[in-house]
Amino acid sequence: MKYNFYAGPAILPKEAIDNSIEAIKNFAGTGLSLLEISHRSKEFDAAMLDAQATVKRLLNVPDGYEVLFLGGGASTQFLMVAYNFLEKKAAYLDTGAWASKAIKEAKLFGEVAVVASSKDKNYSYIPKGFSIPDDADYLHITTNNTIYGTEILEDFDVNIPLIADMSSDFMSRPVDVSKYDMIYAGAQKNVGPAGTSVIIIKKDALGKVSRTLPTMMNYQTHIDKGSMFNTPPVYAVYTVLQTLKWLEKQGGVEGIEKVNIEKADLLYGEIERNKLFVPTVEPGSRSRMNVCFVMNENYKDLDKEFLDFATSKDIMGIKGHRSVGGFRASIYNALPKSSIEYLIGVMQEFEKKH
């Protein structure tokens, strides 16, 4: 058995994978593969509508919002957000690599005010107490920072439109959608395979910029056509649907949040206890999705040895990003608690060796 701690594309529920495999063979009883059936067919249209409705149900999305499934990942949304919302000035919170990339794209369309940054300490904390310019068109935040292992676990109260990249913690906890004008997430971090992004967008937030928008870059295009303006990534959308159906069986986002808290507490507790390891993120800013840790200063020379040891024990994807080094355990929704317990056992076994 392999224990999958990859940061993305990430672990998915076996049930979602199995159902998607069956759909590749015979989709909705059509005798055709999901990979070859028309996206205009009534069978796939039903799947798309089901996926959109399931997102709304799980997050209690209020009236006035639409759910879209668009091709590409969050990196495309960095561009589309600025294209559709930035008229003169936008505010961005810089909490990591993906936030920085979003800032870079936004600067192509207008002034960007970086309200705060944690770059000074290698993004090891979430900034607090910053001020937001009242004249900004919106505030953009990245709720979970996959590379550095920090997470925003509250819904900000702000006086301007709020837009959030929730790629790597989407559907891991309840969210008050009414506080956001837009939420977007690349599916491959926590809810599906690579190839689609899930977007929750407030309809009356659109149409505020004076520039002419290219057809494909205009969110209104995709709202008007129910995510079917062009051929959507049918397989990715269907697998997201299967993953969300599995999530409903776990008690929804409320149920999975309890599990995620328990898993994260277990692993952080072991990192704090084990003399070989130290966490890289300050308490209060630590991610429940991506747990980053390094060797204690006195044991730096054991870095490669532990990685090799963990790999020999069938632990996959635990090497830290080069920006942080050390190790990163991505513990998304579909990772069972038993995998955390197994990893802890391996860490303790390695500790006894040294």
N, C-alpha and C positions, 0 to 999 in steps of 0.2 A: 504493500500500500504506500502511495506517495502522499505527502502532506504539503499542500499547495499554499505557500505564503507569498506568491507573486503579487506585485503591485498593480498589474494590469497589462494585457487582458487577465482578468482575475477569476478566482474560483466561482463556479456557478452551482446551483443545486442540481444534484443528479437527476431529479425529476424533470427539471427544465431541459437538461441536455437530452434525456431519453425521449421526451415528447417532441423535441425539435428534430431528432433523428427520425422518428416515425413520420413526421410531416415531410421530411425530405423524400421519404419512400412513397408516401401516399397522404396527400394533404386533404384533410376534411372530407375523406371518403370520395374524392374526385377521381382517384386512380392516377393522378398526376402528382409530380413532386412539387413541393413548395418552391423549389428553385426554378421551375419552368412554367408555373401557372401565371396567368395574367394578373397583374396587380389591380386590374379593373374588374376582376371576377367577383361575384357576390360572396364567395367564400373568403377571399382575402380582405375584401371590404369589411366583412363582419369582424375579422381578426383586428383590423386597424381600429375600428370603432370600440371594440372590446378593450384594446390596449389603452386607448385614450380614457375610456370610462373607468378603468381600473386605477389608473394614476389619480384621477379625480376622487375616486372613492377612498383610496388609501390615505391621501393627504387632505381630505375634506376641502377640496378646492372650491372656493366660493363662486357664485354666479359672476359672470363678467370676465372670466378667464377661459382661455383655450389651451389645449394640450396639443403640441406638435411633435412629430417624429421626423427629423430632417437628416439627410445624409451628412457624413463627416463627423468629426469630433468637436470637442469644446474649442479647439484652436480656430475653427471656422467661426464659431460664435463670438470670439474676441473681436473679429472684424465686423460681423453683422450687428452686434450690440451697438458699437460706435456709429455705424452707418445709419441705424434706425433711431437712435436716441440722442446722439451728441450734436447739439446745435452750435453752442459756443464754448462751453466748458463742462468738464466732467470731473468728479472726484473719485479717486481710486485708493484703496487700502493695499499696501504692498506687503504681503506676508509670505512670499516665496516665488519660485521660478515661474509658476503659471500666472500668478498675479502680475509679475513683471512683463511677461509676454502679452498679457491683455493690455497693459499700459502702453507698450510699444505700438500696438495696433491702433489704440485710441488716439495717440498723438498724430496719426495721419489725418484726423478729421477735425481737430480743434485743440483747445488748451486742456491740459490735464493737470489737476491739482492732486499731488500725492499727499493725502491727509496724514499719513503716518507710515513708517516702515520699520520692520524688525531686521533689516539687512545688517545692521551694526553688530548683531550677535548671531550671524549666520542663520537668521530666521528661526531662532529657538524659542520664540515667544510670540503671543498675539498682542499687538500694541493696545493700550487702553488710554482713555481720557483725551482723545484727539478731538479737534473741532472740525466741523464740516461746513464749507462755504454754502450759504443760503442760496446763492445764485447759480449753483451747479445744476446741470440738467439731471444728474443722477449720481448716486454713490454705488460703486462696484466693489464687491467683496468676493474673496475666494474662501469658502467656509472650511475646507479641509485641504491641507497642504501635503500631498502625497510624499514628496521628496524629503521634507524636513520633519514631518510628523507632528504638526500643530493643527488645531481645529477650533473653530468658532462654534460654540454650542448654544448660542442664544440668537433670537431673532431681534435684530437691531430696531430700535425706535428712532426714526429719523424724519426730518421735515421735508425731505426731497425724495423723489423716486429711488427705490432700492433695487438693485440688480445683483444676483448672486450666482457665481459658478459653484455648483454643488456636486461636481463630477464624482468625487471619490467618497462622499458621504450621503449621496442621494438615497432616500428611502431607508436610512439607518436610524431615524428618529422622527418624531412628530415635528412639523414645521407649521407656523402660522402663515399660510400663503398670502393672506390679506395684507401683510406688511411689505410684500414685494410687488414690484411691477413686472418683474421677470425672474424666473429661476431656470437655469439650464444645466445640463449634465451630459457629458459623454458617457454612454451606457457601459463601456467596457471596464469601468472601475468597480462597479458594485451591482449592476442590474442587468447585464447582458453582454453580448459579444461586441467587438469593435464594429463600427460602421454606421451607427446612428447616434444622434443626440436627442434627448428628451427635453422639450421646452414647455414651460408653463408661463403664459404671457397674459397680461391684463390688456384686454382689447382696446380700451379707451386711452391707453398710454401711447398708442401708435399715432402716426400722422402729425407729429409735432415738429419735425425737421423740415427745413425749406429746400434741401437738396433733392434732386431727382434720384430715386433709388432704382438700381438695376432690378429687373423682375425677380431673379433668383435670390437677391439679397434683401428683398422686401418681405418682412414677416407677414404682412397683410396678404400677400400672394398665397402663402401656404395656409393661412387661416381660411381664406375664401375657398380653397380647394381641399380642405380637410387633410392636409399633408400629402395630397395626391396630385399636385401640380405637375411633377415629373415622377418617374418611377422611384418609389421609396426603396430603402434597403430592406426588402421583404423578410429575409431570413433573420436579420438582426431585430427587427420589430417583433416578429413572432416569438423569438427567444426571450426578449424582454417581457412579453406578455406571459409566457410560461413562468418566468422568474417571479413576476409580480403575483401570479396566482399562487405560487408556492408561499410567497410572503404573507398573503392573506391567511393561509393555513397556520402560520406561525403566530397569529394574533395581530397581524398588521405591523405598522411602524411602532405602535405602542408596545407590542409584544417583543419585537426584535430589539428595541432599544434596551429593554431589561437584560436580554441575553448579551448584547454588545457591551453594556456596562460591566457585567460580570466577567466576560472574557478579558476585557482591557484591564480591569482591576487585578485579575489573577496574574497576568503577564507583567504588568508594571510592578506588582508586589514582589515577584521573583527577581526582577532586574534590580530592585532596591535591596533585596536581601542578599543576593548572590555576590560574593566578594570579587568576582571576576569582571562584572559588568556595571556600567553606569548609564542612565538615560541621558539623552541629548537635549531634551525639551524641559522647560521649566514647569513645575506643578501649576495646574490651572490653565495651561495651554495645550496639554497633551491630547493627541488624537486618539479616538477609540478605533480608528480604522487602520492607521499606519503607525506602528510602534517602533521608534528608532532608538537604538542603543549601541554603545561602543564598549571596547575593552577598558577596564580600569587602567589608569596610567601605569600602574606597576606590572600590568600583564599585556602591554601593547604587542609584545612579540608573539602572542598566542592568537593573534587575529586570524591569520590564514589557517592555523591548525584547527580553530573552532569551526570555521566555515567548512573545511574538509570533513571534520568529524560530523557536523550536522548533515552534510550531504550524504555521507556514508550511512546515515540513519534515515534516509529517504525524506529529508526535509528539503523542499524545493523553494527557490526564489527568496532566500533570506539574506542575500548579500545587500548591504546598504548602497544607496546611490552614491556616486563618486563625490557629490557635493558635501556629503556628510561623513561617508566612510562607515566602517563598522557593519552594522546589521539592521535590517528592517523587516519586521514581521507584519505583513498586511493581513488584517483579521476581519475581512468583510463579512457581510450578513451570512453568506452561505458556508463560512468556515465554522465547523462545529466546535463546541467547547472541548471535546475530546482531543482535538488537534492542538489546542493551547496546552492542555495537560501533558500531551506527549512532548511538545517542545520544551516545556518546563523540566520534564524528566531528563531530557537530553542535556539541558543546561546544567542540571544538578550532577549528572554523571560526569560531565566534563570538569566541573568544579572539583569533584572528588579526585580526579586524576592529577590535579595541580594544587 
